[in-house]
Amino acid sequence: MADHLQAVVAALQALPLAAQVAVAVGSTLVLAVCLRLLKHTVLRGSAPPVEEGIPFIGGLLKFSKGPLPLMEEMYKKHGEVFTIPLVHKNMTFVIGPHASPHFFNATDDKMSQTEVYNFNVPTFGKGVVYDVDQRVRSEQFRFVADALRTAKLRTYVPAFKQEAEEYFSKWGDTGVVDLMQTFSDLIILTASRTLLGREVRENMFKEVADLYHDLDDGMRPISVLFPYLPTEYHRKRDAAREALRAIFAKIITARRANNVKEDDILQVLIDSRYKNVYGGRATNDSEITGLLIAILFAGQHTSSVTSSWTGYRMLSNRKWFEAAQEEQRRVMREHGDKLDMEVLNSMDTLHLNIQEALRMNPPLLLVMRYAKEAFKVTTSQGKTYTVPKGHIVAASPTFSHRLPHIFNNADAYEPDRFLPPREEDKPIPFSYIGFGGGRHGCMGQNFAYLQIKTIWSVLLRNFDFELLDPVPEPNYTSMVIMPKPCRVRFTRKKLQV
Ligand code: HEM
């Protein structure tokens, strides 16, 4: 080997100076190309294509134009998997069902939520959800799952009905409303009764609704990056969190002292005990408050947004509105005014309308994880990439739901796409991810369907509607993607059975 090297050096020295320079420049270039190739193939493995742009801030500039145009551009250029450098982080998108099974199925030690969702800690409070380790969190999620199991859901339906009927009884014979505003107001009432408890709903609704407003207002896009930035809205958020803790401490103490048990989620959380951590103790006031807030945040905007889109989409596709009315007639012929879980579960047409509205307008643009280990992902074209450890990984319900190779005529409202023979959501798991899926799929899905179906049943039975504006555009600047304002005229009209 040394002999060979000496021979090469001797041969080079024998060349004229210009030729020596040319060889040196040439080999440097070759070396640079080899190193780049090495970086892309060996060191990075077959890492996903990177949108380099302007170094460091390139991705951020593109991102600031809105994640949807960015995803569209990158998907056209690179396909289902690509990486965008965002300041000091890399964000890898896994688009569509072929690329996302690991995202949804992996355990938390491989795909973690803590690093990407811990901006919620000041809102939910210390000691719960993203502020605790995985073992504690899974026990806390068990408490939430207990509160949302079928037997409990059944007991919440009368509250949905009562609140919806009371709310709409205050409407006149005709008027113009914005559905998003309407459902936000109504769903905070139902949430108060089913989640926060009778005491809040009956005696301190206004106070708690104002505190919730301050908490909500303290959750802004900037809070994702800098949750502790000393701003006025963060200060109000922290004060509201503390005030809520004090309110719930009193309610919990009173229930315990008087041995009162209610049929609400608060009660389930009060009665919950850890099994494998904290020596099996019961939940404390701060944890109960934190979990209530977390559930409120998970369900409030998502449900009011989905109720609104269900209305806008049905009204702009009148045949589906009429099909939903016809279904209400059938249900009323069979069950009269009764609205319980079984009756609601028999409303297939309304269910399909909600499901399709959620496909076209999911409230969550991105769901995210942090890759604690590198993992392989294979696209529908059979390309395999290794996503490096340390990347933020994002899946997008909004984008995935419009993929033409998964959903035929994806931009059209066709609720029967979920029925045989189409069943477009069925062949490939994670095609429909409006409620996420896999290990961290939505725990409140059934709660949400029951609530939205109750609200729309009450509306369909008592009113007719007319859309006065075109179907609104989604507002992508809010944390939860909401419809922009849109006017709807209601006219009181009993549905003739
Ligand atoms: C139409 C209404 C709703 C939509 C569209 C929705 C959507 C979602 C999505 C996409 C996820 C997954 C997030 C991720 O993978 O990072 C999720 C998780 C969750 N949702 Fe919902 N949600 C809705 C209503 C509700 C309601 C009403 C509740 C509670 C009463 C709820 C409780 C939860 C909880 C606790 C999780 C976390 C599950 C986990 O991390 O293991 N959601 N939801």
Boltz pocket constraint, residues with backbone or C-beta under 6 A from the ligand:
constraints:
  - pocket:
      binder: B
      contacts: [[A, 141], [A, 144], [A, 148], [A, 294], [A, 295], [A, 298], [A, 299], [A, 300], [A, 302], [A, 303], [A, 306], [A, 358], [A, 363], [A, 364], [A, 367], [A, 368], [A, 433], [A, 434], [A, 435], [A, 436], [A, 437], [A, 439], [A, 440], [A, 441], [A, 442], [A, 443], [A, 444], [A, 445], [A, 447], [A, 448]]
      max_distance: 6.0
